[in-house]
Structures are given as C-alpha cells and as structure tokens.
Amino acid sequence: MKKTFFKMTAPVAGIMTALALLSCSDSDNNMMDLSSQRTITFENVVTPKDFVESGEIPGVTFLAAAGHNVILPGESQTIKFSAGKTQALMFATMYGASKDWFFASQQPGIKLFDATGKAITGDVSSSVLLWDNGTKNDISGQVESKPIAQVPNVNASQLMKLNLAYNEMTSEFTLTITNTSGGTANETPFSPGVWAVSNYNGSQLLNSVPFFTPNSLSNPEITDIAQMGNIDKMKAKLNANTGIMTGLSPALVVIYRGDKNPIYELGKMDNGMGLKEISQFGNVSKLQNSLKSFPGVKGIYVAGNSPVTPGNKVMANFKAEPGDKIAYVTMFGFSNDWFYSNEASIDATVKGDLSSKTALFDSGTGVDQYPGAGNHQALFGGTPQSEAMVISKVGSQYPVPAVQNVIKVTVN
C-alpha cells in the first residue's frame, strides 16, 4: 500500500500551516563563529509506524486441556484504546470450536465516529464478522490453501456482543466483548485476541488492511490465531509496528538579549502572547507579532511554510552577533498543546547540533489526549478542551519517542 505521510486535510492544513524542525548547539567542541549569518535547520526524523496503539484481548478462564485462557459463553472482556475521527479498531480472536475460523470486522476495522464526527457508542455487534482462514478443511482438518472468506450462514453478531463506551474528555473508548454463543447451534469459546488502531497522517490511515486481506491467502500471524488461538506472532508483529509519530509545525526562531526566554517560562502560565496558538494549531503569527515589541528581541524568523513530514526538513537564515541568544519553538503536531523548544539558553553564535538542548513541553492550555489518537487534536480538525495549567515538561504518561528520535535541530 502506498503511504503518503501527513498530507493534511483542508481544515487541518488551515490550522497547522506548516511543520518544521529547528536546532541549536553550544557544545564545548564547537568553535565560535563571529560572522553574523547563520542557518538553522529543523528536520523531522521520526520513524512512522503503522499503528498508534495495539494490545491484547486476554482470556478470562484458563482451560488446561486447551493450554490457554479463553472467553467462555457468558463471559466478557474489556479493552481501552484512544482514537480520533477516521480511525478504526481492528481486532481478531479465534472461534474456538473450529479448525480455522476467527472473528474480526471488515477492514479497516470497527467504525468509531459517524459522519458528523460524533463518537459511536452502544451496541456495535453488527460490525463483527466470522471469517474462514482457508488453511484447513472445515470437516477433516486437512491442510488447504484457499482465500480468507466470510463463513456463510452464521450470524457472528448472535455469538459475540460488542459494546462501545466513550470518554469525550480523553477521547478514549472502552470496548466490552461478551461471548453470547451459549445455547446456540454455534456455541464456542473465544481465544485470546489482539487489537490495533492504525496511525492517521491527516489524510489517510497508514495501514488500511491490518491483520489480513479478505479474498486473499492468509498470513502466518492470523493463521496461528485462526487455527490455534495463538497470538504470539501477531503480537510481535504489532509491537514492532506500533508507535507514536508526529508532524511538526512551522518553527519560530527568536534572536534576543537578556536572561528571559521570550517564548516561554517553565512553571508559569501561558502569557497569551501566542504560544497557545503554536502549541495547539501550529500557528506562529500571533507570537511572531507579539515578540516585535518584546524587550531584548533583535530578530524574529520563521522556518517552513508547509508541514514537515518524517524525513523532511525546513530552514531559516538569521543574523547573530556575540552576546546574542537564540530560542525556538515548533508544535508537536499530533498533540493537543505540546511544543518543542530549547530548555536552556543558547549562544546564538555557535554552530552544530542543538537537538540535545531541545525538550518537549506542555503549554498547559489544552487537555491532553493520546498523541495521534485524540479527537480534539488539530490533526482531526478538532479544538482542544481548555485548561489552565503551568507550562511543564511532558512526562511519561504516553509512550512518546525520545526528542532526538523526533526532531533534529542544527545551526550552520
């Protein structure tokens, strides 16, 4: 499948007008350069992954004869995950009383939002289907090689009930899976399963056919689930292909004199000069205009005028003299209100890699949601829910890649 990274939809493009990286370095090994002209470059070095989140659906009851946990008729299991508009939930679990059948939805997964962007809640059992993996004969169990196809004449929604609940604040769903096959002609246990939410780049899902392709031959991962209820291979594949990614907004670069960083103050509330607009929507205009009258500011520059996608970079030329300092800011695009900036003051006349001087901050102006899976994020055309917290460094609540694995900032 061809993947086009971070091609923003019209509403998002208008909000996140550009994405950029910026860098600066004051390493002891760098030589001072007294010439006034410099170039600062911001590069997006994040490694895109197919899935933003994935996980396991555990069994409930242990059956020693079967050798693993299962979900028996009458039992339920729940999973929690985050998602925004256009994203979907795919899961798979074995129909235990079969040679090679499994439950899953149509690709790319269970629809989570309606056409208006409202979360879908309640009974979504109609989304589940029963599939024949095509690798074993249904009667004899002999090996065969047929395409994956729906099992005819079996209504999967009568065997499995799916119920969705949604937390608007966090953009988190809770899916309850109940085995309702008891007393039917198709009574069966369910094996442990797997689930995943595909990453979204502003235009499309990075993987629109997770797990399997209908009407095509199966793969080893789904075959192990369909034949044995063994999720190990699929879990390993999902783990290797799951991770938070992001675009970056246009970068604002400031040359200044004095001890106060003109962009932000750690531990203080946003001052209303424009950091909120950058951290929530990637819009640098307000802060750019506000800093024109800020004491000590000598120059304001903007790097980039379009989204900086993984593997791409933007740059800006600036002038600096001995005694000048440099500060910069760019949005962590797939967030509600996060931004990258230099953590300590940096001499504006040095050259080199400044990535180690860069940190990820929370502006405290919008309620956080899972990065790349929050419906109030600009990525999904949303507006963060307001909060009033002090500016702080982003912690470990979410598995965000290390700074150096997302952004590279250099000065030449």
C-alpha positions as CSV (number, residue, x, y, z in Angstrom):
1,M,0.0,0.0,0.0
2,K,1.3,3.4,-0.9
3,K,1.7,5.7,2.1
4,T,1.6,9.5,1.8
5,F,2.7,10.9,5.2
6,F,0.9,13.9,6.8
7,K,-0.9,15.2,3.7
8,M,-3.2,17.4,5.8
9,T,-6.9,17.7,5.1
10,A,-8.1,21.2,4.3
11,P,-9.3,22.1,7.8
12,V,-6.1,20.8,9.3
13,A,-3.9,22.4,6.7
14,G,-5.5,25.7,7.5
15,I,-4.8,25.2,11.2
16,M,-1.4,23.6,11.0
17,T,0.0,25.8,8.3
18,A,3.4,24.2,8.4
19,L,5.6,21.7,10.2
20,A,9.2,22.3,11.0
21,L,12.3,21.3,13.0
22,L,14.8,23.6,14.5
23,S,18.1,23.1,16.2
24,C,20.9,24.8,18.0
25,S,24.1,23.7,19.8
26,D,26.6,25.1,22.2
27,S,28.8,22.1,22.6
28,D,32.2,22.7,24.2
29,N,33.7,21.3,21.0
30,N,32.1,23.9,18.8
31,M,34.2,26.8,17.5
32,M,32.7,30.3,17.9
33,D,31.9,32.0,14.6
34,L,31.7,35.7,14.7
35,S,30.2,36.1,11.3
36,S,26.6,37.3,11.5
37,Q,24.9,34.9,9.1
38,R,23.6,31.6,10.3
39,T,21.2,28.9,9.0
40,I,19.0,26.9,11.4
41,T,17.5,23.6,10.2
42,F,14.6,21.6,11.6
43,E,14.4,18.0,10.5
44,N,11.6,15.5,11.2
45,V,13.4,12.3,12.0
46,V,10.5,10.3,13.5
47,T,10.0,6.7,12.2
48,P,6.4,6.3,11.1
49,K,4.7,3.1,12.4
50,D,1.5,1.5,11.0
51,F,-0.3,1.6,14.4
52,V,-0.6,4.2,17.0
53,E,-1.9,1.7,19.6
54,S,-2.2,-2.0,19.8
55,G,-2.7,-4.7,22.5
56,E,-4.0,-8.0,23.7
57,I,-7.5,-9.2,24.5
58,P,-6.9,-11.5,27.4
59,G,-8.9,-14.7,28.1
60,V,-11.0,-15.0,31.3
61,T,-11.0,-18.7,32.1
62,F,-8.0,-21.0,31.9
63,L,-8.6,-24.3,30.3
64,A,-5.8,-26.7,31.0
65,A,-6.8,-29.0,28.2
66,A,-6.7,-26.2,25.7
67,G,-3.5,-24.8,27.1
68,H,-4.5,-21.2,27.3
69,N,-7.1,-18.7,28.6
70,V,-10.4,-18.4,26.8
71,I,-13.6,-16.4,26.9
72,L,-16.4,-18.9,27.6
73,P,-20.1,-18.3,26.8
74,G,-21.4,-15.8,29.2
75,E,-18.0,-14.2,30.0
76,S,-16.9,-10.7,29.0
77,Q,-13.6,-8.9,28.5
78,T,-12.9,-5.2,28.0
79,I,-10.2,-3.2,26.3
80,K,-9.5,0.5,26.3
81,F,-8.0,2.5,23.4
82,S,-7.9,6.0,22.0
83,A,-9.0,7.2,18.6
84,G,-9.9,10.2,16.6
85,K,-12.2,10.7,13.5
86,T,-11.3,8.4,10.6
87,Q,-9.5,5.9,12.9
88,A,-11.0,2.5,13.4
89,L,-10.5,-0.5,15.7
90,M,-9.4,-3.9,14.3
91,F,-9.4,-7.0,16.5
92,A,-9.2,-10.7,15.9
93,T,-9.9,-13.7,18.1
94,M,-10.4,-17.4,17.3
95,Y,-13.8,-19.1,17.0
96,G,-12.5,-21.9,19.3
97,A,-14.8,-24.7,18.1
98,S,-13.4,-24.7,14.6
99,K,-10.5,-25.7,12.6
100,D,-9.5,-22.2,11.3
101,W,-12.3,-19.7,11.9
102,F,-11.8,-16.3,13.5
103,F,-13.8,-13.2,14.5
104,A,-12.9,-9.8,13.1
105,S,-14.6,-6.9,11.4
106,Q,-14.5,-5.6,7.9
107,Q,-11.3,-3.7,7.1
108,P,-10.0,-1.2,8.3
109,G,-11.9,-2.0,11.5
110,I,-14.9,-1.1,13.6
111,K,-16.1,2.4,12.7
112,L,-15.8,4.7,15.8
113,F,-17.2,8.0,14.6
114,D,-20.2,8.9,12.5
115,A,-20.2,11.3,9.5
116,T,-20.6,14.3,11.8
117,G,-17.6,13.4,13.9
118,K,-19.7,12.1,16.9
119,A,-18.4,9.1,18.7
120,I,-20.4,5.9,18.1
121,T,-21.4,4.2,21.3
122,G,-23.6,1.4,22.5
123,D,-24.2,-2.0,20.7
124,V,-21.9,-2.3,17.6
125,S,-22.2,-6.1,17.3
126,S,-23.3,-5.8,13.7
127,S,-19.6,-4.8,13.0
128,V,-18.3,-8.3,13.9
129,L,-18.0,-11.0,11.2
130,L,-16.9,-14.6,11.2
131,W,-14.1,-15.5,8.8
132,D,-12.7,-18.8,7.4
133,N,-8.9,-18.6,7.2
134,G,-8.8,-21.0,4.3
135,T,-5.9,-23.0,5.7
136,K,-7.7,-26.1,7.0
137,N,-10.7,-28.1,5.7
138,D,-13.7,-27.4,8.0
139,I,-14.6,-31.0,8.3
140,S,-11.4,-33.1,8.0
141,G,-8.9,-30.6,9.2
142,Q,-6.7,-31.3,6.3
143,V,-4.4,-28.6,5.1
144,E,-5.8,-26.5,2.3
145,S,-4.9,-23.2,0.6
146,K,-8.0,-21.0,0.0
147,P,-8.5,-17.3,0.3
148,I,-9.9,-15.8,3.5
149,A,-13.6,-15.5,3.2
150,Q,-16.7,-14.9,5.4
151,V,-18.2,-18.0,6.9
152,P,-21.6,-18.5,5.2
153,N,-24.9,-18.9,7.1
154,V,-23.5,-17.9,10.5
155,N,-24.5,-14.6,12.1
156,A,-21.5,-13.6,14.1
157,S,-23.4,-10.8,16.0
158,Q,-25.5,-13.5,17.6
159,L,-22.4,-15.1,19.0
160,M,-20.4,-12.1,20.1
161,K,-21.8,-8.8,21.6
162,L,-19.7,-5.7,21.2
163,N,-20.5,-2.6,23.3
164,L,-18.7,0.7,23.0
165,A,-18.4,3.5,25.6
166,Y,-16.6,6.8,25.1
167,N,-14.9,9.4,27.2
168,E,-15.1,12.7,25.4
169,M,-12.5,14.4,27.6
170,T,-9.8,11.8,26.9
171,S,-11.1,10.6,23.5
172,E,-10.8,7.0,25.0
173,F,-13.1,4.2,24.1
174,T,-13.9,1.1,26.1
175,L,-15.0,-2.0,24.2
176,T,-16.7,-4.8,26.0
177,I,-16.7,-8.1,24.3
178,T,-19.2,-10.7,25.5
179,N,-19.5,-14.3,24.4
180,T,-23.2,-14.8,23.7
181,S,-22.9,-18.1,21.8
182,G,-24.2,-20.2,24.7
183,G,-27.2,-22.3,23.8
184,T,-26.9,-21.5,20.0
185,A,-26.0,-24.0,17.3
186,N,-22.6,-22.4,17.2
187,E,-21.6,-22.3,20.8
188,T,-17.9,-21.7,21.2
189,P,-15.2,-20.3,23.4
190,F,-13.2,-17.3,22.1
191,S,-9.4,-17.4,22.3
192,P,-7.3,-14.5,23.5
193,G,-7.1,-11.9,20.8
194,V,-5.3,-8.8,19.5
195,W,-6.4,-5.3,18.6
196,A,-4.9,-2.3,16.9
197,V,-5.7,1.3,15.9
198,S,-4.0,2.5,12.7
199,N,-2.0,5.7,12.6
200,Y,-3.5,8.6,10.7
201,N,-1.5,11.1,8.8
202,G,-4.1,13.8,8.3
203,S,-5.2,12.3,5.0
204,Q,-5.3,8.5,5.3
205,L,-4.7,5.6,7.6
206,L,-1.2,4.2,7.3
207,N,-2.5,0.7,7.3
208,S,-6.0,0.3,6.0
209,V,-5.9,-3.5,6.0
210,P,-4.5,-4.6,9.3
211,F,-4.2,-8.3,10.2
212,F,-5.4,-9.8,6.9
213,T,-6.7,-9.1,3.4
214,P,-10.2,-10.6,2.6
215,N,-10.3,-12.8,-0.6
216,S,-6.5,-13.3,-0.4
217,L,-4.4,-16.1,1.1
218,S,-3.7,-15.8,4.8
219,N,-0.5,-14.9,6.6
220,P,1.3,-16.7,9.4
221,E,0.2,-14.3,12.1
222,I,-3.6,-14.6,11.5
223,T,-3.2,-18.3,10.7
224,D,-1.9,-19.0,14.2
225,I,-4.9,-17.2,15.7
226,A,-7.4,-18.9,13.5
227,Q,-6.0,-22.4,13.9
228,M,-4.7,-22.4,17.5
229,G,-5.8,-19.2,19.2
230,N,-2.1,-18.4,19.4
231,I,-1.5,-14.6,19.3
232,D,2.3,-14.6,19.8
233,K,3.3,-13.9,16.2
234,M,0.7,-11.2,15.7
235,K,1.6,-9.6,19.0
236,A,5.3,-9.5,17.9
237,K,4.4,-8.0,14.6
238,L,2.1,-5.4,16.1
239,N,4.7,-4.4,18.8
240,A,7.3,-3.9,16.0
241,N,4.9,-1.7,14.1
242,T,3.2,0.4,16.8
243,G,4.4,3.8,17.9
244,I,3.5,7.5,18.3
245,M,4.6,9.7,15.4
246,T,4.0,13.3,14.6
247,G,4.4,16.2,12.2
248,L,6.0,19.5,13.2
249,S,4.6,23.0,12.8
250,P,6.4,26.0,11.3
251,A,9.3,26.9,13.7
252,L,9.6,30.3,15.1
253,V,13.2,31.5,15.8
254,V,14.0,34.4,18.1
255,I,17.3,36.2,18.5
256,Y,17.4,38.2,21.7
257,R,19.5,39.7,24.5
258,G,18.9,39.2,28.3
259,D,18.2,36.3,30.7
260,K,14.5,35.7,29.9
261,N,13.5,33.3,27.2
262,P,10.9,35.4,25.2
263,I,8.9,32.3,24.1
264,Y,8.0,30.6,27.4
265,E,8.8,30.4,31.2
266,L,8.8,26.9,32.7
267,G,6.4,26.7,35.7
268,K,4.5,29.8,34.6
269,M,1.1,30.1,32.9
270,D,0.9,30.9,29.2
271,N,1.1,34.7,28.9
272,G,-1.3,34.9,26.0
273,M,1.3,36.2,23.5
274,G,0.8,33.4,21.1
275,L,2.4,30.2,22.5
276,K,-1.1,28.6,22.8
277,E,-1.7,29.1,19.1
278,I,1.5,27.4,18.2
279,S,1.2,24.5,20.6
280,Q,-2.5,23.8,19.7
281,F,-2.6,24.6,16.0
282,G,0.9,25.3,14.8
283,N,0.1,28.9,14.0
284,V,3.1,31.2,14.6
285,S,1.6,34.5,13.5
286,K,0.4,35.8,16.9
287,L,3.6,35.1,18.8
288,Q,5.6,36.5,15.8
289,N,3.7,39.8,16.1
290,S,3.7,39.9,19.9
291,L,7.5,39.5,20.1
292,K,8.1,42.5,17.8
293,S,7.7,44.7,20.9
294,F,9.2,42.3,23.4
295,P,12.2,43.8,25.3
296,G,15.6,42.5,24.1
297,V,14.3,40.8,20.9
298,K,16.6,41.6,18.0
299,G,15.2,39.3,15.2
300,I,12.2,37.0,14.5
301,Y,12.4,34.3,11.8
302,V,10.1,31.6,10.6
303,A,11.3,28.3,9.2
304,G,8.9,26.5,6.9
305,N,5.6,27.2,5.3
306,S,4.2,23.7,4.9
307,P,4.0,20.5,7.0
308,V,7.4,19.0,7.8
309,T,6.7,15.3,7.4
310,P,9.1,12.4,8.5
311,G,12.3,12.6,6.5
312,N,11.9,16.2,5.5
313,K,13.3,19.4,6.9
314,V,12.9,23.2,6.7
315,M,15.4,26.0,7.5
316,A,15.7,29.7,8.1
317,N,18.5,32.2,7.8
318,F,19.2,34.5,10.7
319,K,21.8,37.0,11.9
320,A,23.5,36.9,15.3
321,E,26.3,38.8,17.0
322,P,28.4,38.0,20.1
323,G,26.2,38.3,23.2
324,D,23.0,37.3,21.3
325,K,20.9,34.3,22.4
326,I,18.6,32.1,20.3
327,A,15.3,30.5,21.2
328,Y,12.9,28.5,19.0
329,V,9.6,26.7,19.1
330,T,7.6,24.3,17.0
331,M,4.5,22.3,17.7
332,F,4.4,18.6,18.3
333,G,1.8,18.4,15.6
334,F,-0.1,15.3,16.7
335,S,-0.9,16.6,20.2
336,N,-3.4,18.9,21.9
337,D,-1.0,21.6,23.1
338,W,2.6,20.4,23.1
339,F,5.7,22.1,21.7
340,Y,9.4,21.6,21.2
341,S,11.8,24.3,22.4
342,N,15.2,24.8,23.8
343,E,15.3,24.0,27.5
344,A,18.3,26.3,28.5
345,S,19.6,29.5,26.9
346,I,21.8,29.0,23.9
347,D,24.5,31.3,22.5
348,A,23.3,32.4,19.1
349,T,26.7,32.5,17.5
350,V,27.6,28.8,17.9
351,K,27.2,26.1,15.3
352,G,26.3,22.5,15.4
353,D,23.6,20.1,16.6
354,L,21.3,21.5,19.1
355,S,19.0,18.6,19.5
356,S,20.3,17.7,22.9
357,K,19.3,21.2,24.0
358,T,15.7,20.6,22.9
359,A,12.9,19.4,25.1
360,L,9.1,18.6,24.7
361,F,6.8,20.9,26.7
362,D,3.1,21.0,27.6
363,S,1.7,24.6,27.3
364,G,-1.0,23.8,29.8
365,T,-3.7,25.3,27.6
366,G,-5.5,22.2,26.4
367,V,-6.5,18.9,27.9
368,D,-4.1,16.1,26.8
369,Q,-5.2,13.1,24.8
370,Y,-3.3,10.2,23.3
371,P,-0.9,11.7,20.7
372,G,-2.2,11.0,17.2
373,A,-5.4,9.5,18.6
374,G,-7.3,12.3,20.2
375,N,-10.4,13.7,18.5
376,H,-9.8,17.2,19.8
377,Q,-6.4,17.5,18.2
378,A,-5.8,19.7,15.2
379,L,-4.8,16.5,13.3
380,F,-8.5,15.6,13.3
381,G,-9.8,19.1,12.8
382,G,-10.6,19.5,16.5
383,T,-10.1,22.1,19.1
384,P,-8.5,21.2,22.5
385,Q,-10.7,21.4,25.5
386,S,-9.4,24.4,27.6
387,E,-7.4,24.0,30.7
388,A,-5.3,26.5,32.7
389,M,-2.1,24.8,33.9
390,V,1.5,26.0,34.2
391,I,3.9,25.2,31.3
392,S,5.7,22.0,32.1
393,K,7.8,19.3,30.5
394,V,5.9,16.4,29.0
395,G,6.1,13.4,31.3
396,S,5.8,9.6,30.7
397,Q,2.0,9.3,30.6
398,Y,2.2,8.4,26.9
399,P,5.0,6.4,25.1
400,V,6.3,9.4,23.2
401,P,9.5,8.8,21.3
402,A,12.6,10.5,22.7
403,V,13.2,14.0,21.5
404,Q,16.2,13.0,19.4
405,N,14.1,10.4,17.7
406,V,11.6,13.0,16.5
407,I,13.4,16.3,15.9
408,K,16.9,17.3,14.8
409,V,17.9,20.9,15.2
410,T,21.2,22.2,13.7
411,V,22.8,25.5,13.1
412,N,25.4,26.1,10.3
